[in-house]
Each structure stands twice: as C-alpha cells, then as structure tokens.
C-alpha cells in the first residue's frame, strides 16, 4: 500500500528544511512516511517510521490538504519505495547495486536517471 498527500502549508523544520508532500509505504514491520522538500520532488528528502497507521494519521491528517490521501500503485520490483516514477539503483536487480547510480524506466527500457 502506498498513499501520498500534499500539505496545506509547508511543514517547517528550520530555516532551510520544509516538507510539501508526504507518502506512506506499508512495510512488513510498520509504516514508512516519506517527506518531500518540494512540491514537484520525485524522491524523498527524509523519512520517518511509524509502528501504527493510527499514530501516523494522528500526526499528519490535520496538515494535509482537502484532496486527502491519494492511493498509488506499489513500486515495480527493485524500485525505490519513495519514488513517484519507476527508479531503481543500477544493478540492484542483478544483486550488484551501484549505490548512488540510478536508472528509470522509459519506453520499456531502463535508462540512466540523474536526480535534479
């Protein structure tokens, strides 16, 4: 299960860090909350872990906009759980990950992806 929501107002951590949207991913041991530092971010800038969905909703539901939680498909195999598009670490599917090097699915082929 994955859902995302946009915040009514950016959540401000400090002078430099703001959160504009969030995503929930249900993991075996609980719930990951991914935080995005711009409205158009594709990959998260930070994350949190929650043991229960009730606790997560308790912290965030009052901050999300009128569109509420929007369900999206789970990521493709080997892809990043926090990414809004298919992105994976190069070589991860073959058991030889090249950390920091990403690829994305474009027209049915995996091509190099460089985060902006």
N, C-alpha and C positions, 0 to 999 in steps of 0.2 A: 504494500500500500504506500502510495506517495500522494501528498497533497501540498499545495502551496497557497500562499495568501500574500497580498500586498498590505502594507501597514497604512493606516490613516495618515499618520505623520511619521517621519523617520524616528526610529528609536536611537537616542543619542547616548553613546558610551562616554565620550570625552570630546575634546576639540577636533579630533581627526576621524573618529570612528562612528559611523551611523549604519543603521540597518533599515533597508527599504522594503524588503520582502523576505519571506521565510518559507521553508519547505520541511515537511515531515516525511521521514522514511521509517517504516516499521522494520526493525531488525529482530533477530531471534531473541535477544536479551532485553529489548526495550525499544525506545523511540529516539531517533536522531533528529535534531532540529538544526537545519542548515540556515545560516544567516547570510544575506547578500548585501554588499556595500554600495550597490547602485541599483536603480530601478530596472536596468537592462542587463544586469550581470547574468552570465550563463553558468558560472561555477561559484560556489560559496566562498566567503572570505573567513568564516568562522563557523563553529558548530557547538552544540550542547547535547547532552544526553539526558533523557528522562526515563525513569522506570515505569511510569504510567502515563497514558494519554490524558487522563483527568488532570494530572499535575501540569502537563504541557499546556492544555487548553486553559487551565486556571491562570497561568502566567501570560498567555498571549491573546486569547479570544477578544478581550476588550480593546486590543490595539489594532486589530485587522479591519480593513475597510468593508464597505457594505456588500461587496461581492462574496465575502466569506471564504471558506476553504474550497479550493478547486482541485478535484481529483485529476491526476495524470497517470499515465502508464508507468509501470516499473521500468527501470533501465534494461537495456539489452545485456546479455551475458558479458561479463568482464568490464562493463562500463561503469563510470563514476555515478554513484547514487545521487550526488548533489547536482549533477549537470542537467540542464533543461534540454540539451540536444545529446545525441549519442557521442560520447567522448570516452576514450579509454587510454590507459598508459600503454605506450607502444611496447609490444612483446608480451604483455600480460596474458593474452590468450594462449601463448605458447609456453607459459611458465618461466619466461625470461624477461621480466619487466625492465624497462629503461626508465627509471624514475625521473620525472621532470620532462619527459618527452611524451607528447600526446598525439593522438590521431582521432579523426572524426569520420563518420560515415557520410559520404557524399556520392550520390548517384550509384549506390550499391557497392562502392569501393571505400576502403579505409585509406585516408589521406592525412598528411601532416596537419596538425592543429596547433596554432600558436595563440594562447590566450592574449587578449588585448591588455 
